[in-house]
Amino acid sequence: MEPATLRGRLVSVVPLALDHGDALWEATRGEENSGLWTYLFDGPFPDRASFDAGLVQKIASVDPLFFALIDAKTNLAAGHAAYMRIEPRHRCIEVGSILFAPSFQRTVAATEAMYLMARHVFEDLRYRRYEWKCNALNAPSMRAAVRLGFTFEGVFRQHMIVKGRNRDTAWFSMVDHEWPARKAVFERWLDSSNFDADGRQRTSLSAPIGPALG
């Protein structure tokens, strides 16, 4: 898969590079941010050297294929995400290794980044199935999957050992024939008219998705 650059109104999704390291390190380092790494396959990193070593590995990887999420307000990397388990033969792909800086969490830009990645999968790559998987203990990730329009498919028990701990994996998916309706919900929610002068949403993303999708 060739890395792409996906540009939105509030965020750009770009191939991860070394020059994103300063912003990512500053946004995610320290004991106060250690919880960001609990359910990821790596981190937290005790120092910049180990963080940079991990960054180099991510940049070199082709599956997972990592992207930096560039916040348009600051023009700095505010997180990363990856396409992974890339299966062109079956036209199936997963989004994962999602890391959002605290300042980026629960923002419109963060949702837009997930929309851009989904749109690229279905409209540019023409894949049939888009997956979201997470530790079954990771309640925020499970809520995010449902909010973003993924369908819960079940839990694979004792699926992995991550950082020396058992992981039961919750599986979610979105498939190609569902995308047009989900896209419409995303775009209604992301439209600037959905937010008041203080940036508060008028309608939630999750509220219309049931009626819209039947």
ZAVO-90033 format. One record per residue (C-alpha): residue number from 1; x, y, z. Coordinates in pm, 1 decimal. Example, Ala and Ser with C-alpha at 12.3 -4.5 7.8 and 13.67 -1.06 7.14 Angstrom:
2
+-----+----------+----------+----------+
!   k !        u !        v !        w !
+-----+----------+----------+----------+
!   1 !   1230.0 !   -450.0 !    780.0 !
!   2 !   1367.0 !   -106.0 !    714.0 !
+-----+----------+----------+----------+
***
This chain:
214
+-----+----------+----------+----------+
!   k !        u !        v !        w !
+-----+----------+----------+----------+
!   1 !      0.0 !      0.0 !      0.0 !
!   2 !    128.7 !    345.1 !    -90.0 !
!   3 !    110.1 !    599.9 !    194.7 !
!   4 !   -131.9 !    882.5 !    123.5 !
!   5 !   -192.7 !   1232.4 !    253.6 !
!   6 !   -552.7 !   1296.2 !    356.9 !
!   7 !   -651.9 !   1658.0 !    415.4 !
!   8 !   -956.1 !   1775.4 !    607.2 !
!   9 !  -1083.9 !   2104.8 !    742.6 !
!  10 !   -930.9 !   2061.2 !   1089.1 !
!  11 !   -671.5 !   1787.6 !   1050.2 !
!  12 !   -440.7 !   1625.9 !    797.8 !
!  13 !   -343.1 !   1259.2 !    802.2 !
!  14 !      9.9 !   1230.7 !    665.5 !
!  15 !    278.3 !    960.3 !    653.1 !
!  16 !    461.6 !    946.6 !    985.6 !
!  17 !    808.2 !   1102.6 !    967.9 !
!  18 !   1098.6 !   1187.7 !   1196.1 !
!  19 !   1006.8 !   1555.7 !   1202.7 !
!  20 !    685.2 !   1466.4 !   1385.9 !
!  21 !    888.6 !   1332.5 !   1677.0 !
!  22 !    931.2 !   1654.2 !   1876.3 !
!  23 !    559.7 !   1729.1 !   1894.0 !
!  24 !    458.5 !   1368.9 !   1962.2 !
!  25 !    715.5 !   1330.6 !   2238.1 !
!  26 !    617.0 !   1654.3 !   2410.2 !
!  27 !    247.0 !   1568.4 !   2390.3 !
!  28 !    272.5 !   1212.3 !   2523.1 !
!  29 !    575.1 !   1193.3 !   2753.3 !
!  30 !    586.1 !   1175.6 !   3129.9 !
!  31 !    416.1 !    985.1 !   3407.1 !
!  32 !    103.3 !   1197.0 !   3371.1 !
!  33 !     56.5 !   1058.2 !   3018.8 !
!  34 !    148.8 !    696.8 !   3088.7 !
!  35 !   -216.2 !    594.5 !   3063.1 !
!  36 !   -215.8 !    684.3 !   2693.8 !
!  37 !     -2.3 !    376.0 !   2630.1 !
!  38 !   -185.7 !    121.4 !   2847.5 !
!  39 !   -355.3 !    -62.3 !   2562.1 !
!  40 !    -99.7 !      4.6 !   2287.9 !
!  41 !    163.5 !   -248.5 !   2185.1 !
!  42 !    451.6 !    -21.3 !   2289.1 !
!  43 !    525.1 !    256.6 !   2536.8 !
!  44 !    528.7 !    435.5 !   2762.1 !
!  45 !    885.8 !    537.0 !   2688.2 !
!  46 !   1119.2 !    631.3 !   2974.5 !
!  47 !   1326.6 !    874.0 !   2767.1 !
!  48 !   1352.2 !   1044.0 !   2430.5 !
!  49 !   1606.8 !    796.4 !   2294.8 !
!  50 !   1374.5 !    498.9 !   2341.6 !
!  51 !   1080.8 !    698.3 !   2202.7 !
!  52 !   1283.7 !    787.4 !   1892.7 !
!  53 !   1385.7 !    423.6 !   1846.0 !
!  54 !   1019.4 !    328.4 !   1848.9 !
!  55 !    938.0 !    609.8 !   1608.1 !
!  56 !   1200.4 !    487.2 !   1361.6 !
!  57 !   1049.0 !    138.6 !   1372.7 !
!  58 !    701.8 !    278.2 !   1305.8 !
!  59 !    823.5 !    485.0 !   1010.8 !
!  60 !    995.4 !    181.5 !    856.7 !
!  61 !    692.3 !    -43.7 !    898.5 !
!  62 !    463.7 !   -115.5 !    603.6 !
!  63 !    207.8 !   -316.1 !    802.8 !
!  64 !    117.8 !   -146.5 !   1030.4 !
!  65 !    142.9 !    161.5 !    808.3 !
!  66 !    164.3 !    464.8 !   1036.6 !
!  67 !     31.7 !    816.1 !    988.9 !
!  68 !     72.2 !   1133.4 !   1190.6 !
!  69 !   -238.1 !   1338.2 !   1268.4 !
!  70 !   -159.6 !   1706.2 !   1211.3 !
!  71 !   -383.0 !   1950.5 !   1396.6 !
!  72 !   -457.6 !   2246.3 !   1167.7 !
!  73 !   -469.7 !   2484.4 !   1466.2 !
!  74 !   -106.8 !   2423.2 !   1556.8 !
!  75 !     30.4 !   2255.3 !   1243.2 !
!  76 !    184.1 !   1999.8 !   1480.6 !
!  77 !    142.4 !   1625.8 !   1515.8 !
!  78 !   -120.2 !   1557.2 !   1781.9 !
!  79 !   -121.5 !   1180.1 !   1753.1 !
!  80 !    -78.5 !    884.5 !   1524.5 !
!  81 !   -284.5 !    601.0 !   1379.1 !
!  82 !   -213.9 !    309.8 !   1148.7 !
!  83 !   -366.0 !     86.8 !    888.1 !
!  84 !   -283.1 !   -269.6 !    983.1 !
!  85 !   -359.9 !   -633.1 !    896.5 !
!  86 !   -373.1 !   -510.4 !    538.2 !
!  87 !   -519.1 !   -784.9 !    319.9 !
!  88 !   -553.7 !   -669.2 !    -43.5 !
!  89 !   -664.2 !  -1013.7 !   -158.5 !
!  90 !   -970.8 !  -1000.0 !     65.6 !
!  91 !   -995.8 !   -617.4 !     58.1 !
!  92 !   -995.9 !   -607.3 !    437.2 !
!  93 !   -803.3 !   -362.1 !    655.8 !
!  94 !   -792.3 !   -252.2 !   1019.5 !
!  95 !   -736.7 !     84.6 !   1183.6 !
!  96 !   -535.6 !     72.9 !   1505.0 !
!  97 !   -237.2 !    188.1 !   1709.6 !
!  98 !   -435.5 !    506.3 !   1772.5 !
!  99 !   -262.0 !    754.2 !   2000.3 !
! 100 !   -420.4 !   1093.0 !   2068.4 !
! 101 !   -245.8 !   1360.8 !   2272.6 !
! 102 !   -464.3 !   1472.0 !   2565.8 !
! 103 !   -532.4 !   1805.8 !   2395.2 !
! 104 !   -651.0 !   1622.1 !   2082.0 !
! 105 !   -885.5 !   1380.1 !   2254.3 !
! 106 !  -1259.8 !   1438.7 !   2221.4 !
! 107 !  -1210.2 !   1706.9 !   1957.2 !
! 108 !  -1381.3 !   1753.4 !   1623.2 !
! 109 !  -1040.1 !   1719.5 !   1458.2 !
! 110 !   -990.3 !   1375.3 !   1611.8 !
! 111 !  -1323.0 !   1257.3 !   1472.2 !
! 112 !  -1240.1 !   1408.9 !   1134.9 !
! 113 !   -913.9 !   1212.0 !   1128.2 !
! 114 !  -1106.7 !    886.6 !   1173.7 !
! 115 !  -1353.3 !    992.2 !    903.0 !
! 116 !  -1072.1 !   1068.6 !    657.6 !
! 117 !   -910.5 !    729.7 !    716.6 !
! 118 !  -1240.6 !    546.2 !    670.4 !
! 119 !  -1323.2 !    739.1 !    354.2 !
! 120 !   -982.2 !    656.7 !    207.7 !
! 121 !  -1036.4 !    286.6 !    277.6 !
! 122 !  -1374.1 !    265.4 !    107.9 !
! 123 !  -1354.0 !    526.0 !   -167.7 !
! 124 !   -988.1 !    531.0 !   -273.4 !
! 125 !   -865.5 !    182.6 !   -185.5 !
! 126 !  -1203.1 !     18.9 !   -254.7 !
! 127 !  -1178.2 !   -217.8 !     39.4 !
! 128 !  -1482.9 !   -420.5 !    149.6 !
! 129 !  -1427.7 !   -440.9 !    524.3 !
! 130 !  -1282.0 !   -196.2 !    778.7 !
! 131 !  -1200.4 !   -330.7 !   1123.5 !
! 132 !  -1153.1 !   -184.8 !   1470.8 !
! 133 !  -1013.1 !   -408.8 !   1742.4 !
! 134 !   -925.7 !   -331.1 !   2101.2 !
! 135 !   -867.0 !   -485.7 !   2440.2 !
! 136 !  -1207.3 !   -582.2 !   2580.3 !
! 137 !  -1110.6 !   -394.9 !   2898.8 !
! 138 !  -1067.2 !    -71.9 !   2702.1 !
! 139 !  -1415.5 !     72.7 !   2748.8 !
! 140 !  -1335.3 !    415.0 !   2591.4 !
! 141 !  -1211.4 !    246.0 !   2272.4 !
! 142 !  -1520.9 !     29.0 !   2255.5 !
! 143 !  -1746.1 !    333.7 !   2297.4 !
! 144 !  -1548.9 !    516.3 !   2028.7 !
! 145 !  -1593.5 !    229.1 !   1784.1 !
! 146 !  -1970.6 !    235.2 !   1825.5 !
! 147 !  -1982.0 !    615.7 !   1804.0 !
! 148 !  -1784.0 !    604.2 !   1478.8 !
! 149 !  -2028.3 !    360.4 !   1322.9 !
! 150 !  -1853.9 !     25.1 !   1367.6 !
! 151 !  -2062.1 !   -281.3 !   1452.5 !
! 152 !  -1963.0 !   -499.7 !   1748.3 !
! 153 !  -1897.6 !   -859.3 !   1639.1 !
! 154 !  -1786.8 !  -1027.5 !   1959.1 !
! 155 !  -1487.2 !  -1098.4 !   2183.8 !
! 156 !  -1198.6 !  -1330.5 !   2101.6 !
! 157 !  -1098.1 !  -1471.5 !   2440.1 !
! 158 !   -728.3 !  -1503.1 !   2522.9 !
! 159 !   -649.7 !  -1367.8 !   2179.2 !
! 160 !   -311.6 !  -1212.5 !   2258.7 !
! 161 !    -46.8 !  -1155.8 !   2523.4 !
! 162 !     45.8 !   -785.8 !   2522.0 !
! 163 !    309.5 !   -645.9 !   2757.3 !
! 164 !    296.7 !   -972.2 !   2949.9 !
! 165 !    -79.9 !   -952.6 !   3007.7 !
! 166 !   -369.4 !  -1144.4 !   2858.7 !
! 167 !   -578.1 !   -959.6 !   2600.6 !
! 168 !   -931.6 !  -1057.4 !   2517.1 !
! 169 !   -998.0 !   -870.8 !   2193.0 !
! 170 !  -1325.1 !   -699.7 !   2106.2 !
! 171 !  -1389.3 !   -698.5 !   1729.2 !
! 172 !  -1583.2 !   -432.2 !   1541.1 !
! 173 !  -1631.1 !   -378.3 !   1170.0 !
! 174 !  -1777.3 !   -154.6 !    903.8 !
! 175 !  -1842.9 !   -288.1 !    552.7 !
! 176 !  -1861.4 !   -121.4 !    217.5 !
! 177 !  -2236.9 !   -119.5 !    167.3 !
! 178 !  -2276.0 !     56.6 !    503.9 !
! 179 !  -2032.4 !    333.1 !    419.4 !
! 180 !  -2259.6 !    571.1 !    221.1 !
! 181 !  -2498.7 !    610.1 !    514.7 !
! 182 !  -2218.1 !    637.3 !    767.6 !
! 183 !  -2042.5 !    891.5 !    549.0 !
! 184 !  -2357.1 !   1106.2 !    539.4 !
! 185 !  -2379.3 !   1099.2 !    920.6 !
! 186 !  -2011.8 !   1192.3 !    954.4 !
! 187 !  -2040.4 !   1480.9 !    711.2 !
! 188 !  -2353.2 !   1622.4 !    873.7 !
! 189 !  -2182.6 !   1612.2 !   1210.6 !
! 190 !  -1851.4 !   1755.1 !   1087.2 !
! 191 !  -2015.2 !   2046.9 !    905.1 !
! 192 !  -1929.1 !   2377.6 !   1071.5 !
! 193 !  -2301.3 !   2457.2 !   1103.1 !
! 194 !  -2330.6 !   2176.5 !   1359.4 !
! 195 !  -2128.3 !   2378.8 !   1610.1 !
! 196 !  -2217.8 !   2700.5 !   1790.5 !
! 197 !  -1990.2 !   2999.3 !   1844.3 !
! 198 !  -1830.2 !   2827.6 !   2145.5 !
! 199 !  -1766.0 !   2507.7 !   1950.8 !
! 200 !  -2042.1 !   2307.1 !   2118.7 !
! 201 !  -2210.1 !   2047.4 !   1898.3 !
! 202 !  -2575.5 !   2098.0 !   1817.2 !
! 203 !  -2632.9 !   1729.9 !   1734.3 !
! 204 !  -2415.1 !   1443.2 !   1853.3 !
! 205 !  -2249.7 !   1203.8 !   1612.5 !
! 206 !  -2401.6 !    899.8 !   1777.5 !
! 207 !  -2756.8 !   1040.6 !   1798.2 !
! 208 !  -2850.0 !   1021.4 !   1430.2 !
! 209 !  -2661.0 !    709.7 !   1333.5 !
! 210 !  -2929.5 !    457.1 !   1429.3 !
! 211 !  -3214.1 !    621.2 !   1233.9 !
! 212 !  -2982.5 !    702.1 !    944.5 !
! 213 !  -2868.0 !    343.1 !    909.1 !
! 214 !  -3194.5 !    174.4 !    989.7 !
+-----+----------+----------+----------+
***
